[in-house]
Structure formats: structure tokens, C-alpha cells
């Protein structure tokens, strides 16, 4: 509701427009001066009309504080991001600001248009933007940039500073979709053979990774008490991560659905038991210098392993053995492809992977499910092939006479 204050021959109209990210109230003011020829009744009527019009303008975001995108984004980081985001997410969002601020940081929130944002996103699709490869940024990275901008604007809307998010009308350039590479069954068998020559710690890590489909942070967050050695059931309930600011730290899982139980074959448990015996021997050997964290995968002194260590070791191991290197996350994809290939339904696959929604699983692995549907169709056709063996009419691939049989 607008408030009106008489100031000499004019009137000041003030409207509350919500709050900034730091909790400070945002108000907008305007001054209206009536025509000296107007009567008191006319002034009162027009004054009420001006107040209503001004209030409507404020509600529709046409009048907001002159805060620029970069300044408001910094308020968001300070007053929302630090309090609500995981450290890894906060760090990733911070990394996006360099390009975003350079492109649109100087623009006022109320002046930021779909066109300006679209121009920025399009610029990411140009050759040379990726400083490492000289190529455009991937479509997935472009989505991350747009999502960050949209998050800031949505927060401004929540604070009643804007009424519309121009990001909703921005189109992400198609770009080239990066092919997801995973090991074949033959390559996986060869990899297991190579692991027999590897240190027991890494043999245990990658054997468990392939058979469980866990994320790297979940693997590194595992503690010995999470494993039931009798049943082969493992309780996933924490992650181990690293940021430059925090170093190695323990965190909750990615989503609530990521807290879950997975079952692995007893062959995997046997490898873990051998590794535990080795670790126990190291603990006794180091004595008081050993850091008792109960973690499976640790440094030489028992402290949690750096998340980059398995990646670096695997890369060197693959190069040494002239074996394809597709990163660590590909083992999660391999595990998923084996589940889908075995005919496991999407809901179950989603639960095993710890996705918050089945739609996430379907979106990420849609091509695999499609391939499985084709196999299922072929399986039905093959199973029922006996129906056409003694019926020459069904040999016509176009079934031109089908309608005749119903006459």
C-alpha cells in the first residue's frame, strides 16, 4: 500500500518494494505536484490515481532499486550462498562469475534483458572460448552459466525486486554433444586383469567403484563401519570433498536420495577384507602417527585421501599399460549400462545411483533405455516367431491383406 506525504505544494508517494538480499527494505518514491488550477477535490482524486499507478509500476518490476547485477550477485553469495550451498557448489558458482560479471555485471537488474543474456550465452559457443582446447564451451557448461544467472534473478524476484526472469526466453545453442565413453565388457575384463598388478588400495577402490556405481565423493566418504561383510551391503551416507578454501572435508551426500544401501558381490567383499588387513598392518606400524578416521581410502598415515588422487593414479596407470583412459566417472556409467542392459527398470536404477528423481536417470541414460526397449521388442518377436512359421500370409512384410482377414 502506497503512503502519501504532503511536502509544501507537492506530494511524496512512497511504495515498499520488498527487501534486498541482506534484508534491507527496498522503497521507491516519487513526487507529484498538482496543477495550481486544480480544486482540492480534483487534487485528492488525481493524487489517489497517481499513487495507484505508481504502486502498479513497482509491483511489475518497472521501478526497482538501481542495483547492478554484479553487486546483487555478491549480496546473494554473501547472504544466501554461504548459508545454503554446499562448499563444492559454492566454489563452482564462484568460478562462473568471471565471465558473467565481465559480460553483464555492469547492467542494472531492471535493465537486464533476454537479448543481453542471449548475446552472452551465444558468445560461449564461439571457437577459442575454451582456453584449454581452443574450442567452444560445451553445451552443458553453457547451461551452468545460464542457470547461475537465472538463480540470481529468481532471488531478486523472491525479494520482490523484479517480476520477470528474462532467462526463461534464452535458447542454449545446440553445440556438439560430447560422446560418453565407457569400457566395453572385453576392456573391463582386461582392466580387472591389469588391476591384479596394482597396489591393493587401488585394486579395492576401482573394483568397488565398478561393482557399486558410486560417485567418487561417496567412495572416499566410506568408512569401514558402513560395510556389512556378512551380507555385502554397503551404507552410503556421506561424501569426502576438497575445495581450496576448506581443504579435504566431510559433507552430506549430494541429495537426500543419495543416502542409500547398495549390495556388492562377495568377491568384492573379499578384496575389501584383504585391503583392510593391509591397512590394519600399516596402522600398527605407524602407531601414534596414524590418524584413525575409519575411512577406507586414506593417505599413508590414515588421513582422508585427496579426491584428485584416484584420478591421477588411474591416468598414470592407464598410460603405463597402454589402456584407454576415460576418467573415473565412466565407471559409474559402465555400472549403469550393465544394469540397463540386464533389463533393470528405471526406478530401480535411479535408486541404486542415488538420483533424486527417476527423470534424472531417464534424461542421462535415455539412449541406453531406448536400446533396451528395442532389444525387448526383438525378444518378444523372437519368442513368438512360432506363430508365423506355418502361416505363409504373414511373410508379406507390408501385410497388405490384413484388412481382408477382418471382412
Backbone torsions as a table, in degrees:
resi	resn	phi	psi	omega
1	UNK	NA	131.2	-179.5
2	UNK	-75.3	143.8	173.9
3	UNK	-109.5	145.6	-175.0
4	UNK	-122.2	133.0	179.7
5	UNK	-130.4	127.7	179.0
6	UNK	-80.6	130.3	-178.9
7	UNK	-132.9	89.5	-177.4
8	UNK	69.4	-121.3	178.5
9	UNK	-90.3	-0.9	-177.4
10	UNK	-121.5	176.7	-179.4
11	UNK	-130.9	136.8	175.7
12	UNK	-101.8	125.2	178.4
13	UNK	-106.4	125.6	-177.2
14	UNK	-122.4	134.2	-178.7
15	UNK	-128.9	134.8	175.0
16	UNK	-80.7	128.9	-178.0
17	UNK	-116.6	34.4	177.1
18	UNK	90.4	-150.4	-174.2
19	UNK	-136.6	151.7	174.7
20	UNK	-75.7	173.8	-179.6
21	UNK	-62.3	-26.4	-179.9
22	UNK	-88.1	5.8	177.2
23	UNK	92.7	-5.6	180.0
24	UNK	-72.7	134.9	-178.2
25	UNK	-70.1	139.5	177.6
26	UNK	-103.6	122.1	177.5
27	UNK	-124.8	148.9	176.6
28	UNK	-121.3	141.8	-177.6
29	UNK	-127.2	151.7	171.4
30	UNK	-144.6	152.4	178.4
31	UNK	-113.1	132.3	178.5
32	UNK	-122.8	129.7	178.8
33	UNK	-114.0	120.4	-178.5
34	UNK	-74.8	155.8	175.0
35	UNK	-66.9	132.4	-178.9
36	UNK	-57.6	-21.6	-178.1
37	UNK	-82.6	-10.0	-176.3
38	UNK	-74.0	144.5	176.5
39	UNK	-80.4	166.4	179.6
40	UNK	-59.4	-38.9	-179.7
41	UNK	-66.0	-40.6	179.0
42	UNK	-66.9	-40.3	178.9
43	UNK	-61.4	-46.9	-179.0
44	UNK	-60.8	-42.1	-179.5
45	UNK	-66.4	-45.4	-178.5
46	UNK	-69.6	-35.3	179.1
47	UNK	-61.7	-42.8	177.9
48	UNK	-64.7	-37.7	179.0
49	UNK	-66.0	-43.3	178.8
50	UNK	-62.9	-38.8	179.6
51	UNK	-64.9	-42.7	179.4
52	UNK	-65.1	-44.0	-179.9
53	UNK	-62.8	-42.9	-179.4
54	UNK	-66.2	-39.7	178.5
55	UNK	-63.7	-40.6	178.0
56	UNK	-63.6	-40.6	178.3
57	UNK	-61.2	-42.0	179.3
58	UNK	-65.0	-41.8	-178.9
59	UNK	-63.2	-34.2	-177.4
60	UNK	-91.2	13.0	174.1
61	UNK	75.8	10.4	-179.8
62	UNK	-78.2	-19.7	176.4
63	UNK	-125.7	108.7	177.4
64	UNK	-134.9	171.9	178.0
65	UNK	-64.9	155.5	-174.1
66	UNK	-83.5	25.2	-178.5
67	UNK	-68.2	138.2	-179.8
68	UNK	-87.5	160.4	-174.0
69	UNK	-56.9	-46.7	-177.6
70	UNK	-61.5	-43.4	-178.8
71	UNK	-63.4	-42.0	-179.5
72	UNK	-70.2	-37.6	178.5
73	UNK	-62.1	-38.9	178.1
74	UNK	-65.7	-37.1	174.9
75	UNK	-62.9	-40.6	179.2
76	UNK	-62.1	-45.0	178.6
77	UNK	-59.3	-44.0	-175.4
78	UNK	-72.0	-45.4	-171.0
79	UNK	-96.5	-16.1	178.6
80	UNK	-123.0	-52.6	-174.6
81	UNK	-57.1	-48.7	-177.7
82	UNK	-62.9	-30.5	-175.9
83	UNK	-86.9	-28.0	-169.6
84	UNK	-118.2	-19.3	-176.2
85	UNK	-93.9	148.3	170.9
86	UNK	-65.8	153.3	-176.5
87	UNK	-58.2	-41.0	179.9
88	UNK	-65.5	-40.5	179.1
89	UNK	-66.0	-44.1	178.6
90	UNK	-57.8	-45.1	-179.4
91	UNK	-63.4	-42.7	179.4
92	UNK	-63.5	-41.3	179.4
93	UNK	-63.6	-38.9	178.6
94	UNK	-61.8	-37.5	-178.7
95	UNK	-65.4	-24.6	-179.1
96	UNK	-78.5	-18.3	-171.4
97	UNK	-67.0	-30.4	-175.7
98	UNK	-55.0	-52.5	-179.4
99	UNK	-72.1	-40.2	-176.6
100	UNK	-64.2	-47.6	-178.6
101	UNK	-63.2	-39.3	-179.7
102	UNK	-63.3	-33.5	-175.8
103	UNK	-87.4	-46.3	-172.8
104	UNK	-131.1	3.2	-176.8
105	UNK	-60.2	-28.7	-177.0
106	UNK	-83.5	-6.9	-175.5
107	UNK	-88.4	137.3	177.0
108	UNK	-65.2	145.7	-179.0
109	UNK	-53.0	-44.7	-176.2
110	UNK	-75.7	-9.9	179.7
111	UNK	-103.9	-4.0	-178.2
112	UNK	-76.3	118.2	-174.1
113	UNK	-109.1	165.9	175.2
114	UNK	-58.3	-38.9	-178.1
115	UNK	-61.2	-44.1	179.9
116	UNK	-63.7	-43.3	-179.0
117	UNK	-68.2	-39.9	179.2
118	UNK	-62.3	-41.0	178.7
119	UNK	-60.8	-41.3	179.2
120	UNK	-65.4	-47.7	-179.1
121	UNK	-62.6	-40.4	178.2
122	UNK	-62.0	-34.7	-178.5
123	UNK	-64.9	-24.8	-179.7
124	UNK	-74.5	-14.9	-178.1
125	UNK	-92.9	7.7	-178.9
126	UNK	-90.7	150.7	178.2
127	UNK	-60.4	141.1	176.3
128	UNK	93.7	-10.9	-178.6
129	UNK	-65.5	-40.7	175.8
130	UNK	-76.2	109.5	-174.4
131	UNK	-66.9	-22.0	-177.7
132	UNK	-84.9	-39.2	-175.4
133	UNK	-106.4	-16.7	-176.4
134	UNK	77.2	8.3	-179.0
135	UNK	-104.9	175.9	173.5
136	UNK	-67.1	163.9	173.6
137	UNK	-71.6	155.0	179.3
138	UNK	-69.4	158.4	179.4
139	UNK	-61.3	-36.8	179.2
140	UNK	-61.1	-40.8	178.9
141	UNK	-67.4	-39.2	176.6
142	UNK	-59.3	-39.9	178.6
143	UNK	-62.8	-38.9	178.7
144	UNK	-62.1	-42.0	179.5
145	UNK	-63.6	-46.8	-179.7
146	UNK	-64.2	-39.5	-179.9
147	UNK	-62.7	-39.0	178.4
148	UNK	-63.3	-48.1	179.3
149	UNK	-60.6	-43.8	-179.3
150	UNK	-62.8	-38.4	179.5
151	UNK	-61.8	-43.2	179.6
152	UNK	-63.9	-44.3	-178.5
153	UNK	-68.5	-38.9	177.0
154	UNK	-60.6	-35.5	178.5
155	UNK	-69.0	-36.2	176.1
156	UNK	-63.5	-37.9	177.3
157	UNK	-65.6	-41.8	178.9
158	UNK	-61.7	-33.2	178.3
159	UNK	-84.1	8.5	179.8
160	UNK	62.4	29.8	178.4
161	UNK	-96.8	-20.9	177.2
162	UNK	-140.4	163.3	178.6
163	UNK	-120.0	-6.5	-176.6
164	UNK	-140.8	146.2	177.1
165	UNK	-110.1	106.5	-178.2
166	UNK	-65.0	-15.7	-179.9
167	UNK	-64.2	-24.9	-177.0
168	UNK	-65.0	-19.2	-178.3
169	UNK	-104.6	7.5	179.6
170	UNK	-85.9	139.2	179.1
171	UNK	-106.4	129.7	176.3
172	UNK	-81.6	125.4	176.9
173	UNK	-56.2	144.8	-176.4
174	UNK	-59.7	-51.7	-179.9
175	UNK	64.7	-178.2	178.4
176	UNK	-98.6	128.5	-179.4
177	UNK	-79.4	125.9	-178.8
178	UNK	-70.6	127.4	-179.6
179	UNK	-70.1	130.4	178.7
180	UNK	-83.0	115.4	-177.0
181	UNK	-98.5	132.6	175.3
182	UNK	-137.1	160.3	179.9
183	UNK	-70.8	147.6	171.9
184	UNK	-79.2	171.6	177.5
185	UNK	-61.1	-41.1	-179.6
186	UNK	-64.7	-42.6	179.6
187	UNK	-67.4	-37.2	178.2
188	UNK	-62.8	-41.2	177.9
189	UNK	-62.9	-41.4	178.5
190	UNK	-65.5	-38.1	179.8
191	UNK	-62.7	-43.4	178.2
192	UNK	-62.1	-37.1	178.0
193	UNK	-65.5	-40.1	178.1
194	UNK	-66.4	-34.7	-179.1
195	UNK	-63.9	-20.6	179.8
196	UNK	-63.3	-22.9	-179.9
197	UNK	-95.5	-4.2	-175.8
198	UNK	-85.1	159.4	173.6
199	UNK	-54.8	144.4	-174.8
200	UNK	-57.8	-33.5	179.2
201	UNK	-58.3	-46.5	-177.1
202	UNK	-80.2	-29.1	173.6
203	UNK	-62.3	-42.9	178.5
204	UNK	-66.6	-42.6	-177.2
205	UNK	-60.0	-53.3	-173.1
206	UNK	-78.1	-26.9	173.5
207	UNK	-65.3	-46.7	178.5
208	UNK	-64.5	-39.3	-179.1
209	UNK	-59.7	-47.1	-178.1
210	UNK	-66.6	-41.7	-175.8
211	UNK	-80.5	-15.2	-177.4
212	UNK	-109.8	-27.2	-178.2
213	UNK	71.6	20.8	-179.1
214	UNK	-71.7	155.2	170.7
215	UNK	-72.3	157.2	-178.7
216	UNK	-59.0	-45.2	-180.0
217	UNK	-61.4	-34.5	178.0
218	UNK	-69.5	-39.5	177.7
219	UNK	-60.3	-47.0	-176.1
220	UNK	-73.5	-18.0	178.1
221	UNK	-87.0	-6.8	-178.3
222	UNK	-64.8	140.0	173.8
223	UNK	-120.4	155.8	-175.4
224	UNK	-58.9	-32.1	180.0
225	UNK	-70.2	-11.3	178.2
226	UNK	-79.4	-9.4	-174.1
227	UNK	-106.6	127.4	172.3
228	UNK	-95.7	103.0	-175.1
229	UNK	-71.3	-15.4	179.0
230	UNK	-80.9	-39.0	-174.8
231	UNK	-104.5	-18.8	-177.0
232	UNK	82.4	14.0	-179.6
233	UNK	-92.7	133.3	-178.9
234	UNK	-118.6	132.9	-179.8
235	UNK	-97.4	115.5	178.1
236	UNK	-96.2	117.1	-174.7
237	UNK	-144.8	5.2	177.9
238	UNK	-157.8	167.8	175.5
239	UNK	-130.6	158.9	173.8
240	UNK	-120.0	124.9	-173.9
241	UNK	-131.4	175.3	178.4
242	UNK	-142.2	135.5	167.1
243	UNK	-135.4	157.8	-178.7
244	UNK	-60.7	-35.5	-177.9
245	UNK	-74.1	-46.2	-173.7
246	UNK	-94.8	-14.6	-173.3
247	UNK	71.6	-150.4	176.7
248	UNK	-82.9	126.6	-177.8
249	UNK	-143.6	158.0	178.9
250	UNK	-94.9	139.4	-179.2
251	UNK	-139.5	171.6	173.8
252	UNK	-72.2	169.1	178.7
253	UNK	-68.9	167.7	-175.0
254	UNK	-56.4	-45.6	175.9
255	UNK	-136.3	170.5	176.9
256	UNK	-61.3	-35.1	-179.9
257	UNK	-69.4	-15.8	-179.8
258	UNK	-75.2	-16.6	172.5
259	UNK	-75.9	115.3	-171.0
260	UNK	-160.8	173.7	174.7
261	UNK	-114.0	136.2	173.5
262	UNK	-126.4	150.4	179.9
263	UNK	-113.9	134.3	178.8
264	UNK	-121.0	156.3	179.5
265	UNK	-62.0	155.5	-178.7
266	UNK	-65.2	-23.5	175.8
267	UNK	-61.0	-36.6	177.9
268	UNK	-69.5	-41.9	178.1
269	UNK	-59.3	-38.8	178.7
270	UNK	-60.5	-42.1	178.4
271	UNK	-64.5	-41.4	179.8
272	UNK	-64.5	-37.6	179.0
273	UNK	-64.9	-41.4	177.1
274	UNK	-61.7	-42.5	180.0
275	UNK	-65.3	-38.3	179.5
276	UNK	-64.1	-40.5	177.5
277	UNK	-60.1	-43.7	179.4
278	UNK	-63.4	-43.6	-179.4
279	UNK	-65.1	-38.7	178.7
280	UNK	-62.7	-38.0	178.2
281	UNK	-64.4	-40.4	178.3
282	UNK	-65.1	-39.2	-179.6
283	UNK	-62.7	-44.2	179.8
284	UNK	-66.0	-39.4	-178.3
285	UNK	-63.4	-41.9	-177.4
286	UNK	-81.5	-23.0	178.0
287	UNK	61.0	-124.4	-176.4
288	UNK	-68.8	-15.1	178.9
289	UNK	-79.8	-10.7	-179.9
290	UNK	-80.6	133.0	177.1
291	UNK	-93.7	110.8	-174.6
292	UNK	-83.6	89.6	-179.2
293	UNK	-101.1	-11.7	-177.1
294	UNK	69.3	6.1	178.8
295	UNK	-72.3	148.0	175.5
296	UNK	-70.9	-51.8	-170.8
297	UNK	-107.1	109.3	-170.5
298	UNK	-132.5	172.7	172.0
299	UNK	-77.4	-177.2	-176.4
300	UNK	-61.3	-24.9	-175.5
301	UNK	-106.5	13.4	176.6
302	UNK	93.3	-8.3	177.6
303	UNK	-73.5	151.2	-178.4
304	UNK	-53.7	138.6	-179.4
305	UNK	-69.5	143.0	175.4
306	UNK	-67.3	134.4	-178.2
307	UNK	-57.9	-21.9	180.0
308	UNK	-82.7	-15.9	-175.5
309	UNK	-60.8	-49.5	179.4
310	UNK	-60.3	-37.3	-179.9
311	UNK	-63.6	-49.4	-178.9
312	UNK	-62.9	-40.8	-179.9
313	UNK	-65.1	-44.3	-178.3
314	UNK	-62.9	-42.4	-179.7
315	UNK	-59.8	-46.7	179.4
316	UNK	-65.7	-39.3	-179.6
317	UNK	-64.2	-43.1	-179.6
318	UNK	-66.6	-42.1	179.7
319	UNK	-63.7	-41.3	-179.6
320	UNK	-63.5	-35.4	-176.8
321	UNK	-101.8	11.2	179.9
322	UNK	51.8	49.6	-176.4
323	UNK	-119.0	144.4	-178.3
324	UNK	-58.2	133.6	178.4
325	UNK	-113.2	115.0	-179.6
326	UNK	-117.6	16.1	-178.2
327	UNK	86.0	179.2	-178.0
328	UNK	-86.2	-35.9	-175.0
329	UNK	-63.5	-20.2	-179.7
330	UNK	-63.7	-23.9	178.1
331	UNK	-68.7	-31.6	174.9
332	UNK	-67.5	-40.4	177.1
333	UNK	-66.3	-39.2	178.3
334	UNK	-60.8	-47.2	179.3
335	UNK	-57.9	-43.5	-179.0
336	UNK	-65.0	-42.8	-178.9
337	UNK	-62.9	-35.5	178.9
338	UNK	-69.1	-38.0	177.2
339	UNK	-63.5	-47.9	-177.8
340	UNK	-66.7	-40.1	178.7
341	UNK	-63.4	-26.3	178.9
342	UNK	-84.3	0.5	176.8
343	UNK	86.5	16.2	178.7
344	UNK	-70.6	134.8	-175.4
345	UNK	-70.5	156.3	-176.5
346	UNK	-56.6	-39.0	-178.6
347	UNK	-62.8	-43.6	179.1
348	UNK	-67.0	-42.9	178.0
349	UNK	-59.2	-43.9	179.6
350	UNK	-60.0	-42.0	179.1
351	UNK	-65.3	-40.5	179.6
352	UNK	-65.0	-39.8	-178.4
353	UNK	-78.3	-17.4	179.9
354	UNK	80.8	26.3	175.8
355	UNK	-75.7	145.7	-178.2
356	UNK	-73.6	-26.6	-179.7
357	UNK	-137.9	146.3	178.2
358	UNK	-63.2	-31.7	-179.6
359	UNK	-60.4	-32.5	177.7
360	UNK	-62.2	-45.0	178.9
361	UNK	-63.1	-44.7	-178.5
362	UNK	-64.7	-38.3	180.0
363	UNK	-68.6	-41.9	-177.4
364	UNK	-72.1	-34.0	-173.4
365	UNK	-123.1	31.1	-177.1
366	UNK	-58.5	-40.0	-178.3
367	UNK	-65.0	-35.5	179.8
368	UNK	-68.7	-40.9	178.8
369	UNK	-67.0	-36.0	178.0
370	UNK	-63.4	-43.9	178.8
371	UNK	-61.5	-37.8	180.0
372	UNK	-68.2	-35.4	177.7
373	UNK	-65.0	-37.6	178.2
374	UNK	-64.9	-42.3	178.0
375	UNK	-62.2	-39.0	-179.6
376	UNK	-65.0	-40.4	179.0
377	UNK	-63.5	-44.2	178.6
378	UNK	-63.6	-37.7	-179.2
379	UNK	-62.9	-41.2	178.4
380	UNK	-65.5	-43.8	-179.8
381	UNK	-61.2	-42.0	179.6
382	UNK	-67.6	-39.3	-179.0
383	UNK	-66.3	-32.4	-177.3
384	UNK	-101.8	13.2	-176.1
385	UNK	-63.0	-20.1	-179.0
386	UNK	-64.0	-21.2	-176.2
387	UNK	-70.2	-20.8	-176.9
388	UNK	-105.9	-2.7	-175.9
389	UNK	-60.7	-43.3	-175.3
390	UNK	-104.9	16.4	-177.9
391	UNK	-120.8	96.5	-176.4
392	UNK	-62.4	-24.2	-177.3
393	UNK	-66.3	-27.3	-176.6
394	UNK	-81.1	-2.1	179.9
395	UNK	-75.9	-16.9	177.2
396	UNK	-72.9	115.4	-175.4
397	UNK	-64.4	-22.0	-178.3
398	UNK	-96.3	-6.3	179.8
399	UNK	48.3	51.0	-175.6
400	UNK	-63.1	-28.3	-176.4
401	UNK	-96.8	11.3	-176.9
402	UNK	-57.4	-41.0	-176.0
403	UNK	-66.8	-28.4	-178.9
404	UNK	-66.7	-34.1	-176.3
405	UNK	-68.5	-15.8	-179.4
406	UNK	-98.1	-1.0	-179.0
407	UNK	-78.6	NA	NA
